């Protein structure tokens, strides 16, 4: 095999036309991403530079706003303290005014309770009975209710009336003198 070389003298092709501008190649995803990244980087740098330029002004404005707020607080302090003193004085005078009224209402409540003691006791007993009946109906099974009701009636009949005077306990007699748990006659009868 022999190598053939194209030489201009031996070329059978027509002479090349003058170079015409060629169309640019279609953009690829990588080239578009690179362009977008470089633009975003440039924009971020510009924003950072703008922030850095404005930082001293922002810090100065924040410092001035804090100083104005501190000055307003200091200027308002005497007025706030005066209002607090006035409110405390008003509360004390209201308490002093209300004290006799509250005492009178408390005494009236005590007097009412004393005057209507029997009625209040009956109402409380009635409420307790109603609560006991309700509890009995909810807790005790149906077949046992008549027995429980009868027992409750018997206990209520055995209780002394509410206005009965309680008896004093009986004093020990000669026959009930106990020493070491055994019944013995009183010391005078042991001769």
C-alpha positions in Angstrom: 0.0 0.0 0.0 1.2 3.3 -0.9 0.4 6.4 0.8 -1.3 9.1 -1.2 -0.7 12.6 -0.3 -2.7 15.4 -1.3 -0.6 18.1 -2.6 -1.9 21.3 -4.0 -0.6 20.6 -7.4 -2.2 17.2 -7.6 -5.5 18.2 -6.0 -8.6 17.5 -8.0 -10.9 19.5 -5.7 -11.9 22.9 -6.6 -10.1 25.7 -4.9 -11.7 26.6 -1.5 -13.9 29.6 -1.3 -13.0 32.4 1.0 -13.8 31.7 4.6 -17.3 32.8 5.5 -18.4 33.5 9.0 -19.7 30.3 10.5 -22.7 30.1 12.8 -21.9 29.8 16.4 -22.4 26.4 17.9 -25.6 25.8 19.8 -25.2 26.5 23.6 -24.9 23.4 25.8 -26.3 22.9 29.3 -22.9 23.1 30.8 -22.0 26.3 29.1 -25.4 27.9 30.2 -24.9 26.7 33.8 -21.4 28.2 33.8 -22.6 31.5 32.5 -25.5 31.5 35.0 -23.1 30.7 37.9 -20.7 33.4 36.9 -23.5 36.0 36.7 -24.9 34.9 40.1 -21.5 35.1 41.7 -21.0 38.6 40.3 -24.4 39.6 41.6 -23.8 38.2 45.0 -20.4 40.0 45.2 -22.1 43.3 44.2 -24.8 42.8 46.9 -22.1 42.0 49.5 -20.1 45.1 48.4 -23.3 47.2 48.7 -24.0 45.8 52.2 -20.4 46.5 53.3 -20.7 50.1 52.1 -24.0 50.7 53.9 -23.1 48.8 57.1 -21.5 51.9 58.9 -24.6 53.9 58.1 -27.0 51.2 59.3 -24.9 50.7 62.5 -25.0 54.5 63.1 -28.8 54.6 62.6 -29.4 51.7 65.0 -27.2 53.3 67.6 -29.1 56.6 67.2 -32.5 54.8 67.5 -31.3 53.0 70.7 -30.2 56.3 72.2 -33.5 58.0 71.3 -35.5 55.1 72.9 -33.3 55.2 76.0 -33.8 59.0 76.2 -37.6 58.5 75.9 -37.6 55.9 78.7 -35.6 58.2 81.0 -37.9 61.1 80.2 -41.0 59.0 80.9 -39.7 57.5 84.2 -40.9 60.3 86.5 -44.4 60.3 85.1 -44.6 56.5 85.3 -43.5 56.6 89.0 -46.0 59.4 89.7 -48.8 57.3 88.1 -47.8 54.3 90.1 -47.8 56.3 93.4 -51.3 57.6 92.5 -52.6 54.1 91.7 -51.2 52.8 95.0 -52.9 55.7 96.9 -56.2 55.1 95.1 -56.0 51.4 95.9 -55.4 52.1 99.6 -58.3 54.6 99.8 -60.6 52.1 98.1 -59.5 49.4 100.5 -60.1 51.7 103.4 -63.5 52.6 102.0 -64.5 49.0 101.4 -63.3 47.6 104.7 -66.3 48.6 106.8 -68.7 47.3 104.0 -66.9 44.0 103.9 -66.9 43.7 107.7 -70.6 44.5 107.8 -71.4 41.9 105.1 -69.3 39.3 107.0 -71.1 40.0 110.2 -74.5 39.8 108.4 -73.5 36.4 107.0 -72.6 35.1 110.4 -75.8 36.5 111.9 -77.9 34.9 109.1 -76.2 31.6 109.7 -76.9 31.8 113.4 -80.5 32.8 112.9 -81.2 30.1 110.3 -79.0 27.3 111.7 -81.7 24.7 111.9 -82.9 25.4 108.3 -79.3 25.2 107.0 -78.7 22.0 108.9 -81.9 20.5 107.4 -80.9 21.6 103.9 -77.4 20.1 104.4 -78.9 16.9 105.7 -81.4 16.8 102.8 -78.6 17.3 100.3 -76.5 14.6 101.9 -79.4 12.2 101.8 -80.0 12.9 98.2 -76.3 12.3 97.4 -76.4 9.1 99.4 -79.5 7.9 97.6 -78.0 8.7 94.2 -74.8 6.9 95.1 -76.8 3.9 96.4 -78.7 3.7 93.1 -75.6 3.9 91.1 -73.3 1.6 93.1 -75.6 -1.0 94.7 -77.0 -3.7 92.3 -80.8 -3.7 91.9 -81.6 -6.9 93.9 -79.7 -5.5 96.9 -81.2 -2.0 97.0 -84.2 -2.9 99.2 -81.9 -4.4 101.9 -79.5 -1.4 101.8 -82.5 1.0 102.0 -83.9 -0.8 105.0 -80.5 -0.8 106.7 -80.1 2.9 106.1 -83.6 3.6 107.5 -82.8 1.6 110.6 -79.6 3.6 111.1 -81.4 6.9 110.7 -84.0 5.9 113.2 -81.4 4.8 115.8 -79.6 8.2 115.5 -80.5 10.8 118.2 -82.2 13.9 116.9 -79.9 16.6 115.6 -80.9 19.1 118.4 -80.6 16.6 121.2 -78.1 17.4 123.9 -75.3 14.9 124.0 -74.9 13.0 127.3 -71.7 13.1 129.3 -69.8 9.9 129.5 -70.5 7.9 132.6 -67.8 7.8 135.3 -66.2 4.4 136.1 -67.8 2.5 138.8 -66.3 0.2 141.4 -67.1 -2.8 139.3 -65.3 -1.6 136.2 -62.0 -0.7 137.7 -59.3 -2.3 135.5 -55.7 -3.1 136.2 -53.6 -5.0 133.7 -56.8 -5.8 131.7 -58.5 -7.9 134.4 -61.6 -6.9 136.3 -60.7 -6.3 139.9 -62.5 -4.6 142.8 -61.5 -1.0 143.5 -58.4 -0.6 145.7 -60.5 0.3 148.8 -62.3 -3.0 148.6 -59.2 -5.2 148.4 -58.4 -5.6 152.1 
